[in-house]
Amino acid sequence: MQAELITARPVHGPRSHPGSRLAGPLRRALPLCTLAASRGGAILAQFAAQLAVGAMAGAGGLGILQLFTSWTCIAGEALGQGLPTRTLRQVAVDYADQRPDLIEQTLAEARQRILGVWLRVVMIAAIPLALLARQEFATAGFAFGYSWLCFAVLLSAPLFALLRLHAESVKAAGGALPAVTLENLVSPLALLAVCSACFLLGQEVAAMTLLATFGASVAITSLVLRRLVQQKLALLQPGDPALALSRPATAPAGDLLYLWGTGMLSIGFLHLPFLVMPFYVSTAEIGVYAIAHKLINVITTVLLLLAAVYGPAFARGAAQGDIAGLRGSLRRTQLISIAVFLPTSLALVALAQPLATLFGEDFGDLQLFLAILAAGHLANACTGLSGVLLTMAGAAHRELATLLLALAIALAGSLWAGPRYGAVGLALVFSGSIALKNLASYAMARHLLNTHLDKS
């Protein structure tokens, strides 16, 4: 059986002094607090954007926007081929080793692979999409249809893949704050600006306007993040090769495929409701569920913040064979997630009715959806960054197995609950599968650490 954690290496650097024991935790907490403040502003902006879109375009318009963002994220992750996650691992080590040449080479090869696959997909999908557009035009004229949505996704997917690639590189280079801020703030601010302009002009917000705004915001964010990567690399000086860590490019065979599968299933699992719901419920019901999904995903937000800090730390800890450090980092992510999630989720459920009135009379079921999703995400909070630890420690195949299990159960449950119980039944299925997946990932992570510790 292949080794899943890289052999321990001596860690070079000065020894810590007793006087630094208190300063260490404070230094570790400061980036998380700053990230939390940044993400708090992003949450407010996203909520304001959802409110503006719901008010200007109704629940139907909000549902179309949610379908577009979900499909774009899934298609972009498919085009990414696991490269953003592997790039994070490689850049985290290469940046610590002061190797800008290796980082540039990694990014250039990843961009070339992403765009090459996208061009082949365009050649294959162009004719079927044109036939679908022709059929929809014959029945509905220029009314918005799924062909328009598919064309928009096809154009936006490579932009999202490049955004992920550049964002993970910035995080690995110690720029978690700007990466997380740009990832989460640009799109809601752009939507707010467009909705405000339409309101002042007395114009309705068309579905295509929302899609074009979101796509443009993804392109702008990707370009800015790429510029940040270049600025980070310009500050590096060549390091001493003798002190270099083991570069994770020598990962087990098939590692990239595991990373790709894990990334695809992760984002597919997150957006699964918006792939299944169009078969059973209306776009208005999708819009209501989307609001609950956005609000309760505060825990997902927290995990994204923690992943921006602890993901590179997990990669370096695995390269150094620091099992005790990995165990302690996982425990800290659990405590932080629970401390943030419990009060926030309780407050959201308690304030659901006043929040629903802000969006309109179509959002009366908001509290029910919030309560159902909060129950499932509680397991997500309690297990911390178990999945990230597995991926960064060379055990992506274990995370892939948990995702396959949870996804199979979610799909089977959806086929049964969707026709019988509609949106509420689907929400129960999705919530239960979220809890199952995260509990399985935590069990896998504990087994990995305990097994390696026994062998050490």
PEWO-V985173 format. One line per field, one symbol per residue. ss: DSSP state (h for helix, s for strand, l for the rest). phi: phi as a letter, one per 20 degrees, with the letter a starting at -180 (. if undefined). psi: psi as a letter, one per 30 degrees, with the letter a starting at -180 (. if undefined). A space follows every 50 residues. Layout:
# PEWO-V985173
ss = ???
phi = ???
psi = ???
This chain:
# PEWO-V985173
ss = lllllllllllllllllhhhhhhhhhhhhhhhhhhhhhhhhhhhhhhhhh hhhhhhhhhhhhhhhhhhhhhhhhhhhhhhllhhhhhhhhhhhhhhlllh hhhhhhhhhhhhhhhhhhhhhhhhhhhhhhhhhhhhhhhhlllllhhhhh hhhhhhhhhhhhhhhhhhhhhhlllhhhhhhhhhhhhhhhhhhhhhhhhh hlllllhhhhhhhhhhhhhhhhhhhhhhhhhhhhllllllhhhllllhhh llllhhhhhhhhhhhhhhhhllhhhhhhhlllhhhhhhhhhhhhhhlhhh hhhhhhhhhhhhhhhhhhhhllhhhhhhhhhhhhhhhhhhhhhhhhhhhh lhhhhhhhhlhhhllhhhhhhhhhhhhhhhhhhllhhhhhhhlllhhhhh hhhhhhhhhhhhhhhhhhhhhhhhhhhhhhhhhhhhhhhhhhhhhhhhhh hhhhhl
phi = .ffdcfgfcfeeqfffdgfefffggfffffgfffffffffffffffffff fffffedmfffffffffffffffffffffflnfgfffgfffgefffemcf fffgffffffffffffffffffffeffgffffffffffdcmeffcfffff fffffegfffffgfffffffffendfffffffgddfffffffffffffff emdfefffffffffffffffffffffffffffffefdgeegfdffffffe fggnffffffffffffffffdggeeeggfcceffffffffffgffffgff ffffffffeegffffffffemefffffffffffffffffefgffffffff efffffffepffdfefffffffffffffffffemeffffgffendfffff fffffffffffffffeegfecmffffffffffffffffffffffffffff ffffef
psi = klkfkkkklkkklkkklefgeeeeeeeefeeeeeeeeefeeeeeeeeeee eeeeeefleeeeeeeeeeeeeeeeeeeeffgfeeeeeeeeeeeeefghif eeeeeeeeeeeeeeeeeeeeeeeefeeeeeeeeeeeefegbgkklfeeee eeeeefeeeeeeeeeeeeeeefggheeeeeeeefeeeeeeeeeeeeeeee fglljleeeeeeeeeeeeeeeeeeeeeeeeeeeffkkkljffgkljkgfh llkgeeeeeeeeeeeeeeeegeefeeefffllfeeeeeeeeeeeefgeee eeeeeeefefeeeeeeeeefgieeeeeeeeeeeeeeeeeeeeeeeeeeee geeeeefeelffhfgeeeeeeeeeeefeeeeffbheeeeeefgghffeee eeeeeeeeeeeeeeeeeefegbeeeeeeeeeeeeeeeeeeeeeeeeeeee eeeef.
